[in-house]
Amino acid sequence: MSQAEDIASLTSCWAKEGRTPRIAIVGAGLSGIGAVIALRKAGYTDLTVYEKADKIGGTWRDNRYPGLSCDVPSYWYSYSFAPNPDWSHRFSYGPEIFRYIEGVAKEFDVMSVVNLNSPVTEMTYLGPKWRLKAEGHEEQIFDFLISATGILHHPNYPDIKGIDSFKGAMFHTARWDDSVSLEGKRVGIIGTGSTSAQIVGAVTKKVKKMSVFQRTPHWIAPLPQKKYSFIWKKILRVCPWMHPHLSNFYKRHMLNTFAKATIGDVKEQRKIEQACLKTLAKDVTDPALRVKLTPSYKATCKRLIFCSDFYPAISRDNAELVTEGITCIEPEGIRTEDGRLHELDVLILATGFKVSEFMLPAKVYGENNLELSEVWDGAPRAHRAMTIPNFPNFWMLEGPTGPVGNLSLISITETQLAYMIKCLDQMKAEKAASIAVKQETFDAFNKAIAEEVVGTTWATGGCDSWYIDKTGTPNLYPWHPSIFYNEMQQPDFSEYQLSQESVSST
């Protein structure tokens, strides 16, 4: 191809040419799979998916630790276009969710456009197109990029002196080592979040000693689990019209309880705290242990944990809650500030994820060679959790400043996809080459978020959570999620710059 032909290719406009835009999707988790299906249904069929791992599934592929379950009801934590009458429980377990994802991908022929073992390393805007580089592939040119990487995929390893000296088995919960048996072992786990609670609840009865190293206690509510009968599942197969009603029932319940508590509803806040304290009092009879497990901050300041097994497990004779700070890790185990060495055979790191990276550390270059990690500088922001100024034709699913909390991210993703498709349809109607959120719109939106979020329990509840980024404030949508759903029904195109120009920025 000559230089003139190359430039012509880069500056061509899909909408003016009447062709289907070429779209790259980064990530084949729940959002990426949903994007393929929704875009195809809307007529956007020239799709390529890049997945860094050897399987699809995202967080449900990476996390396979004992006791793993979802804290969102199954019928709401499902694609609206792929209801599952065969969910075995009200709150699904990890392996079942992973099988569901694989089944949906197979049913809708998603794998035909997925490139596995293909981590994306660089994305560069060439105006109005994007150049994408991925390991194992020649560089490609696309009209649009969609980041569907999610937020819980970069494990956060603790910076503890001597961590590399431990001679036993050690692994992060998102990199579970199936070759290591915990049976009869002295097991230590750092962290007391949702993942830790589920693991402790599932394995403590099998191990010789369970040592849980706690920095901060968490609010834990009982998981209102229920196993569905064969008859019930048969009814749902015969009456598929019931699925949306079940999904909406659980959606309304979560929005009217937990979601209201996070934005300052004192009545709902007290209900949650009372339920948690009642469970703690019932399941932990040792008053000294109960004190150690009682949070000093407000419930919903952190993501609420739903787990019925943790309190009984940590109360067992072979379990110990360690609240002294960790001084260092030694070959034989963990030494705490009281000078004690806790001897261990296995060390599990339940220390969460780097939640401010999203599609990083891949390099993303927008207009004027702006690099996304420098623009964000540890405090990622986006307009409606989807778009960034100076990064045209680039969309994120479940991006920064979006609703997270105890909500169905599948529901959030489907809402964003419907919004994005309406933007693509508008570009097609206007024969626009590019779309980007206006800087003033982005600034106003994030200014409003910054002003509002300080009044939520994420900011006022007295805790330090993974929601808080470099700015010292929670990186979350601060209004009731129902507002998000309503505002995302129809794009306000005055917020965006739609350009008919097709001038390369190279």
C-alpha positions as CSV (number, residue, x, y, z in Angstrom):
1,M,0.0,0.0,0.0
2,S,1.4,3.4,-0.9
3,Q,1.6,6.2,1.6
4,A,-1.3,8.0,-0.1
5,E,-3.4,4.9,0.1
6,D,-2.4,4.4,3.7
7,I,-3.5,7.9,4.7
8,A,-6.7,7.5,2.8
9,S,-7.4,4.3,4.7
10,L,-6.8,6.0,8.0
11,T,-8.9,9.0,7.3
12,S,-11.9,7.2,5.7
13,C,-15.2,7.4,7.5
14,W,-17.3,4.3,8.0
15,A,-20.6,6.3,8.2
16,K,-19.9,8.2,5.0
17,E,-18.9,5.1,3.2
18,G,-22.0,3.2,4.3
19,R,-20.0,0.3,5.8
20,T,-20.1,-1.3,9.2
21,P,-17.5,0.2,11.5
22,R,-14.6,-2.0,12.6
23,I,-14.7,-2.3,16.4
24,A,-12.1,-3.8,18.7
25,I,-13.2,-5.0,22.2
26,V,-10.5,-5.4,24.9
27,G,-11.5,-8.1,27.3
28,A,-13.7,-11.2,27.1
29,G,-15.4,-11.2,30.5
30,L,-19.1,-10.5,31.1
31,S,-18.9,-7.0,29.6
32,G,-16.9,-8.0,26.5
33,I,-19.2,-11.0,25.8
34,G,-22.3,-8.8,26.3
35,A,-20.8,-6.2,23.9
36,V,-20.4,-8.7,21.1
37,I,-24.0,-9.9,21.4
38,A,-25.5,-6.4,21.8
39,L,-23.5,-4.9,18.9
40,R,-24.3,-7.7,16.6
41,K,-28.0,-7.4,17.4
42,A,-27.8,-3.7,16.5
43,G,-26.2,-4.5,13.2
44,Y,-22.6,-3.7,14.1
45,T,-21.0,-7.0,13.1
46,D,-17.3,-6.3,12.3
47,L,-16.0,-7.1,15.7
48,T,-12.7,-8.4,17.1
49,V,-12.1,-9.3,20.7
50,Y,-8.7,-9.4,22.4
51,E,-8.4,-11.5,25.6
52,K,-5.2,-11.6,27.5
53,A,-5.9,-15.0,29.1
54,D,-6.3,-18.5,27.6
55,K,-10.0,-18.6,28.5
56,I,-12.9,-16.2,28.6
57,G,-14.8,-15.3,31.8
58,G,-12.9,-12.4,33.3
59,T,-13.1,-12.3,37.1
60,W,-15.1,-15.6,37.2
61,R,-12.3,-17.2,35.3
62,D,-9.5,-15.8,37.5
63,N,-11.3,-16.4,40.9
64,R,-11.9,-20.0,41.7
65,Y,-11.1,-20.2,45.4
66,P,-13.1,-22.3,47.8
67,G,-16.4,-20.8,48.9
68,L,-16.6,-18.3,46.0
69,S,-20.1,-17.0,45.5
70,C,-21.8,-13.9,44.1
71,D,-23.3,-11.2,46.4
72,V,-25.9,-10.3,43.8
73,P,-29.0,-12.5,43.3
74,S,-28.7,-14.9,40.4
75,Y,-31.8,-13.7,38.5
76,W,-30.5,-10.2,38.4
77,Y,-26.9,-11.2,37.8
78,S,-27.8,-12.6,34.4
79,Y,-27.9,-11.2,30.9
80,S,-31.4,-10.0,30.1
81,F,-31.2,-11.8,26.7
82,A,-30.0,-15.1,28.3
83,P,-32.2,-15.9,31.3
84,N,-31.1,-19.1,33.1
85,P,-33.9,-21.2,34.6
86,D,-31.4,-23.6,36.0
87,W,-29.7,-21.4,38.6
88,S,-29.2,-23.8,41.6
89,H,-29.2,-21.1,44.3
90,R,-30.5,-17.6,45.0
91,F,-26.8,-16.4,45.1
92,S,-24.8,-18.4,42.6
93,Y,-21.5,-20.0,43.3
94,G,-18.4,-19.2,41.1
95,P,-18.1,-22.4,39.1
96,E,-21.8,-22.1,38.1
97,I,-21.4,-18.5,37.0
98,F,-18.4,-19.4,34.9
99,R,-20.3,-22.3,33.2
100,Y,-23.1,-19.8,32.5
101,I,-20.7,-17.4,30.8
102,E,-19.2,-20.1,28.7
103,G,-22.7,-21.3,27.8
104,V,-23.8,-17.9,26.7
105,A,-20.6,-17.4,24.6
106,K,-21.2,-20.7,22.9
107,E,-24.9,-20.1,22.3
108,F,-24.3,-16.7,20.7
109,D,-21.2,-17.7,18.8
110,V,-19.0,-15.2,20.6
111,M,-15.8,-17.3,20.3
112,S,-15.7,-16.9,16.6
113,V,-14.4,-13.3,17.1
114,V,-12.3,-13.8,20.3
115,N,-8.5,-13.9,20.2
116,L,-7.2,-15.7,23.3
117,N,-3.7,-15.2,24.8
118,S,-3.7,-11.8,23.2
119,P,-2.9,-9.1,25.7
120,V,-3.3,-5.6,24.2
121,T,-0.1,-3.6,24.7
122,E,-0.8,-0.3,22.9
123,M,-3.7,1.7,21.5
124,T,-3.0,4.9,19.6
125,Y,-5.6,7.4,18.1
126,L,-4.7,8.3,14.5
127,G,-7.8,10.4,13.9
128,P,-10.5,9.2,13.3
129,K,-9.2,5.6,13.8
130,W,-7.3,3.7,16.3
131,R,-4.2,1.5,15.9
132,L,-4.1,-1.4,18.2
133,K,-1.1,-3.6,19.1
134,A,-1.5,-7.0,20.8
135,E,1.0,-9.7,21.6
136,G,1.1,-12.3,18.9
137,H,-0.7,-10.2,16.3
138,E,0.2,-7.7,13.6
139,E,-1.0,-4.2,14.4
140,Q,-4.6,-3.5,13.4
141,I,-6.7,-0.4,12.5
142,F,-10.1,0.0,14.0
143,D,-12.8,2.7,13.8
144,F,-13.7,2.2,17.5
145,L,-12.2,0.8,20.7
146,I,-14.2,-0.6,23.6
147,S,-12.5,-1.3,26.9
148,A,-14.3,-4.2,28.6
149,T,-11.5,-5.1,31.0
150,G,-13.4,-4.5,34.3
151,I,-11.7,-3.4,37.5
152,L,-11.0,-6.6,39.4
153,H,-8.3,-8.2,37.3
154,H,-4.9,-6.8,38.5
155,P,-4.1,-8.5,41.8
156,N,-2.7,-6.3,44.5
157,Y,0.2,-7.9,46.3
158,P,1.0,-6.5,49.7
159,D,4.3,-4.6,50.3
160,I,5.5,-6.5,53.4
161,K,9.1,-6.9,54.3
162,G,10.4,-10.4,53.7
163,I,7.4,-11.5,51.6
164,D,9.7,-13.3,49.1
165,S,11.4,-15.3,51.8
166,F,8.4,-17.4,52.8
167,K,9.3,-21.1,52.1
168,G,5.8,-22.5,52.1
169,A,3.2,-22.2,49.4
170,M,2.0,-18.6,48.9
171,F,-0.5,-17.3,46.3
172,H,-3.0,-14.5,45.7
173,T,-6.7,-15.5,45.9
174,A,-7.1,-14.5,42.2
175,R,-4.2,-16.9,41.3
176,W,-5.4,-19.8,43.3
177,D,-2.9,-22.7,43.3
178,D,-5.0,-25.9,42.8
179,S,-2.0,-28.1,43.3
180,V,-1.7,-27.0,46.9
181,S,-3.8,-29.0,49.4
182,L,-4.9,-27.2,52.5
183,E,-5.9,-30.4,54.3
184,G,-4.2,-30.6,57.7
185,K,-2.0,-27.5,57.0
186,R,-1.3,-24.4,59.1
187,V,-2.9,-21.8,56.9
188,G,-2.6,-18.0,57.1
189,I,-4.7,-15.5,55.2
190,I,-4.0,-11.8,55.0
191,G,-7.1,-9.7,54.6
192,T,-10.7,-9.9,55.9
193,G,-12.7,-8.7,53.0
194,S,-15.4,-10.7,51.1
195,T,-12.9,-13.1,49.5
196,S,-11.2,-13.9,52.8
197,A,-14.6,-14.4,54.6
198,Q,-15.7,-16.9,51.9
199,I,-12.4,-18.8,52.0
200,V,-12.2,-18.9,55.8
201,G,-15.8,-20.1,56.0
202,A,-15.2,-22.8,53.4
203,V,-11.9,-24.3,54.5
204,T,-11.3,-23.8,58.2
205,K,-12.9,-27.1,59.2
206,K,-10.4,-28.9,56.9
207,V,-7.1,-27.3,58.1
208,K,-5.0,-27.9,61.1
209,K,-4.8,-24.2,62.0
210,M,-6.3,-21.1,60.4
211,S,-4.7,-17.7,61.2
212,V,-6.6,-14.7,59.9
213,F,-4.6,-11.5,59.9
214,Q,-7.0,-8.6,60.3
215,R,-6.2,-5.0,59.8
216,T,-9.8,-3.8,60.0
217,P,-13.0,-5.7,60.8
218,H,-15.8,-5.7,58.3
219,W,-19.6,-5.5,58.4
220,I,-20.9,-8.9,57.6
221,A,-24.5,-9.7,56.9
222,P,-25.8,-13.3,56.7
223,L,-26.2,-14.5,53.1
224,P,-29.9,-15.2,52.6
225,Q,-29.1,-18.3,50.5
226,K,-31.7,-20.6,49.1
227,K,-31.4,-23.7,47.0
228,Y,-33.9,-23.9,44.1
229,S,-35.9,-27.1,43.7
230,F,-36.3,-29.1,40.5
231,I,-40.0,-28.1,40.4
232,W,-39.1,-24.4,40.6
233,K,-36.6,-24.7,37.8
234,K,-39.1,-26.6,35.7
235,I,-41.7,-23.9,36.2
236,L,-39.2,-21.2,35.0
237,R,-38.4,-23.3,31.9
238,V,-42.1,-23.6,31.1
239,C,-42.9,-19.9,32.0
240,P,-39.9,-17.8,30.6
241,W,-42.0,-14.7,31.0
242,M,-41.3,-14.9,34.8
243,H,-37.6,-14.1,34.4
244,P,-37.7,-10.4,33.8
245,H,-40.1,-10.1,36.8
246,L,-37.7,-12.0,39.0
247,S,-34.8,-9.8,37.8
248,N,-36.7,-6.6,38.4
249,F,-37.8,-7.8,41.9
250,Y,-34.3,-8.3,43.1
251,K,-33.2,-5.1,41.3
252,R,-35.8,-3.0,43.2
253,H,-34.9,-4.7,46.5
254,M,-31.2,-3.8,46.2
255,L,-31.9,-0.3,45.0
256,N,-34.4,0.3,47.8
257,T,-32.2,-1.0,50.6
258,F,-28.5,-1.0,50.3
259,A,-28.3,1.6,47.6
260,K,-30.3,4.0,49.7
261,A,-28.1,3.4,52.7
262,T,-24.9,4.3,50.9
263,I,-26.2,7.8,49.9
264,G,-27.3,8.7,53.4
265,D,-30.6,7.1,54.2
266,V,-30.2,6.7,58.0
267,K,-33.2,4.3,58.4
268,E,-31.7,1.8,55.9
269,Q,-28.3,2.3,57.4
270,R,-29.5,1.3,60.8
271,K,-31.4,-1.7,59.5
272,I,-28.2,-3.0,57.9
273,E,-26.1,-2.4,61.0
274,Q,-28.6,-4.0,63.3
275,A,-28.9,-7.1,61.0
276,C,-25.1,-7.4,61.0
277,L,-24.7,-7.0,64.8
278,K,-27.5,-9.5,65.5
279,T,-25.7,-12.0,63.3
280,L,-22.4,-11.3,65.1
281,A,-23.9,-11.7,68.5
282,K,-25.6,-15.0,67.6
283,D,-22.6,-16.6,65.8
284,V,-19.7,-15.4,68.0
285,T,-20.2,-16.2,71.7
286,D,-16.7,-15.2,72.8
287,P,-17.1,-11.5,73.9
288,A,-13.4,-10.7,73.4
289,L,-13.5,-12.1,69.8
290,R,-16.8,-10.3,69.2
291,V,-15.2,-7.0,70.1
292,K,-12.3,-7.6,67.6
293,L,-14.8,-8.3,64.9
294,T,-17.0,-5.2,65.5
295,P,-16.3,-2.4,63.1
296,S,-15.9,1.2,64.3
297,Y,-17.2,2.7,61.1
298,K,-20.6,2.8,59.5
299,A,-22.0,-0.1,57.5
300,T,-21.9,0.4,53.7
301,C,-18.7,2.6,54.1
302,K,-17.1,-0.5,52.5
303,R,-18.7,-3.0,50.2
304,L,-21.0,-5.0,52.4
305,I,-20.0,-8.6,52.9
306,F,-22.7,-11.3,52.6
307,C,-21.4,-14.5,54.3
308,S,-23.0,-16.9,56.8
309,D,-20.0,-19.1,57.3
310,F,-17.2,-16.7,58.4
311,Y,-18.3,-16.1,62.0
312,P,-18.8,-19.8,62.9
313,A,-15.5,-20.6,61.2
314,I,-13.4,-18.0,63.0
315,S,-15.0,-19.1,66.3
316,R,-13.7,-22.7,65.9
317,D,-10.9,-24.0,68.2
318,N,-8.5,-24.3,65.3
319,A,-9.0,-20.7,64.1
320,E,-7.3,-17.5,65.4
321,L,-8.1,-13.9,64.5
322,V,-4.8,-12.0,64.6
323,T,-5.2,-8.2,65.1
324,E,-1.6,-7.3,65.9
325,G,0.1,-5.6,62.9
326,I,2.4,-7.6,60.7
327,T,6.1,-6.7,61.1
328,C,7.5,-9.0,58.4
329,I,7.2,-12.3,56.7
330,E,9.9,-14.9,57.5
331,P,10.6,-18.3,55.9
332,E,8.6,-20.0,58.7
333,G,5.6,-17.7,58.7
334,I,4.5,-14.2,59.8
335,R,5.9,-12.2,62.7
336,T,3.6,-9.6,64.3
337,E,4.3,-6.5,66.3
338,D,4.0,-8.3,69.6
339,G,7.1,-10.3,68.5
340,R,5.2,-13.6,67.9
341,L,6.0,-15.8,65.0
342,H,2.9,-17.4,63.5
343,E,4.2,-20.6,61.9
344,L,2.6,-21.4,58.6
345,D,2.6,-24.0,55.8
346,V,0.5,-22.0,53.4
347,L,0.0,-18.2,53.1
348,I,-3.0,-16.9,51.2
349,L,-3.1,-13.2,50.1
350,A,-6.6,-11.9,50.1
351,T,-5.4,-8.4,49.4
352,G,-7.7,-7.3,46.6
353,F,-6.9,-5.6,43.3
354,K,-5.4,-2.5,41.8
355,V,-8.7,-0.9,41.0
356,S,-7.5,2.3,39.4
357,E,-5.9,0.7,36.4
358,F,-8.8,-0.6,34.3
359,M,-7.3,-1.2,30.8
360,L,-3.8,-0.1,32.1
361,P,-0.9,-0.9,32.0
362,A,-1.6,-1.0,28.3
363,K,-0.5,2.3,26.7
364,V,-3.4,4.4,25.5
365,Y,-2.6,7.5,23.4
366,G,-5.3,9.9,22.5
367,E,-5.2,13.2,20.6
368,N,-2.0,15.2,20.7
369,N,-0.2,12.0,22.0
370,L,-1.9,12.3,25.4
371,E,-1.2,9.2,27.4
372,L,-4.1,7.9,29.5
373,S,-2.1,6.9,32.6
374,E,-0.6,10.4,32.8
375,V,-4.0,12.0,32.3
376,W,-5.5,9.9,35.1
377,D,-2.5,10.0,37.4
378,G,-3.9,7.5,39.8
379,A,-7.3,9.1,39.9
380,P,-9.2,7.7,36.9
381,R,-12.3,9.7,35.8
382,A,-14.7,9.4,32.9
383,H,-18.0,10.9,31.7
384,R,-20.8,8.6,32.7
385,A,-18.2,5.9,33.3
386,M,-17.7,5.6,29.6
387,T,-15.8,8.4,27.8
388,I,-12.8,10.8,28.2
389,P,-12.1,14.1,26.4
390,N,-9.3,13.9,23.8
391,F,-9.9,10.2,23.4
392,P,-12.5,10.1,20.5
393,N,-14.2,6.8,19.4
394,F,-13.1,5.2,22.7
395,W,-15.6,3.7,25.1
396,M,-15.3,2.0,28.4
397,L,-17.7,-0.4,30.0
398,E,-17.8,-0.2,33.8
399,G,-15.3,2.6,33.7
400,P,-14.4,5.0,36.5
401,T,-17.0,7.0,38.4
402,G,-19.7,4.4,37.7
403,P,-22.2,2.7,40.0
404,V,-20.5,-0.2,41.7
405,G,-21.5,-1.2,45.3
406,N,-23.7,-4.3,45.7
407,L,-25.2,-4.0,42.3
408,S,-25.4,-6.2,39.2
409,L,-22.6,-5.1,36.9
410,I,-24.3,-7.0,34.1
411,S,-27.2,-4.7,34.4
412,I,-24.9,-1.6,34.4
413,T,-23.1,-3.0,31.3
414,E,-26.3,-3.6,29.4
415,T,-27.4,-0.1,30.2
416,Q,-24.1,1.4,28.9
417,L,-24.2,-0.8,25.8
418,A,-27.7,0.5,24.8
419,Y,-26.4,4.0,25.4
420,M,-23.3,3.5,23.2
421,I,-25.3,1.9,20.4
422,K,-27.6,4.9,20.3
423,C,-24.4,7.1,19.9
424,L,-23.2,4.9,17.0
425,D,-26.6,5.2,15.4
426,Q,-26.5,9.0,15.7
427,M,-23.0,9.0,14.1
428,K,-24.4,6.9,11.3
429,A,-27.3,9.3,10.8
430,E,-25.0,12.4,10.8
431,K,-22.2,10.6,8.9
432,A,-19.8,11.6,11.6
433,A,-16.2,10.3,11.7
434,S,-15.6,10.7,15.4
435,I,-17.3,11.3,18.7
436,A,-15.8,12.6,22.0
437,V,-17.2,14.0,25.2
438,K,-16.6,17.8,25.4
439,Q,-14.1,18.9,28.0
440,E,-16.5,21.3,29.7
441,T,-19.1,18.5,29.9
442,F,-16.6,16.1,31.4
443,D,-15.4,18.8,33.9
444,A,-18.9,19.7,35.0
445,F,-19.9,16.1,35.5
446,N,-16.9,15.2,37.5
447,K,-17.1,18.4,39.5
448,A,-20.7,17.5,40.5
449,I,-19.5,14.0,41.5
450,A,-16.7,15.3,43.6
451,E,-19.1,17.7,45.4
452,E,-21.8,15.0,46.0
453,V,-19.6,12.0,46.9
454,V,-18.3,13.7,50.1
455,G,-21.8,13.3,51.6
456,T,-22.1,9.6,51.0
457,T,-21.2,6.9,53.6
458,W,-18.3,5.9,51.4
459,A,-16.7,9.2,52.4
460,T,-18.3,10.0,55.8
461,G,-18.5,6.5,57.2
462,G,-15.0,6.6,58.8
463,C,-13.3,3.8,56.8
464,D,-10.5,3.4,54.3
465,S,-11.9,1.4,51.4
466,W,-10.7,0.3,47.9
467,Y,-13.2,2.8,46.5
468,I,-10.9,5.7,47.5
469,D,-8.2,6.7,44.9
470,K,-5.3,9.1,44.9
471,T,-7.5,12.1,45.5
472,G,-8.5,10.7,48.9
473,T,-12.2,10.5,47.9
474,P,-14.3,7.6,46.6
475,N,-14.2,7.0,42.9
476,L,-17.9,6.2,42.6
477,Y,-21.2,7.4,41.3
478,P,-22.6,9.3,44.3
479,W,-26.3,9.4,43.4
480,H,-29.0,6.8,43.7
481,P,-28.4,4.2,40.9
482,S,-32.0,4.7,39.6
483,I,-30.8,8.2,38.4
484,F,-28.0,6.5,36.4
485,Y,-30.5,4.1,34.8
486,N,-32.8,7.0,33.9
487,E,-30.2,9.3,32.6
488,M,-28.6,6.6,30.4
489,Q,-31.9,5.9,28.6
490,Q,-31.1,8.5,25.9
491,P,-27.8,10.3,25.2
492,D,-27.8,14.0,25.3
493,F,-25.7,14.7,22.2
494,S,-25.0,18.3,23.3
495,E,-22.5,16.7,25.7
496,Y,-20.5,15.4,22.8
497,Q,-18.5,16.7,19.8
498,L,-19.5,14.8,16.7
499,S,-17.1,15.6,13.9
500,Q,-17.6,15.0,10.2
501,E,-13.9,15.7,9.5
502,S,-11.6,12.8,8.7
503,V,-8.2,14.3,9.2
504,S,-5.4,12.1,10.4
505,S,-3.6,13.2,13.6
506,T,-0.4,11.4,12.5
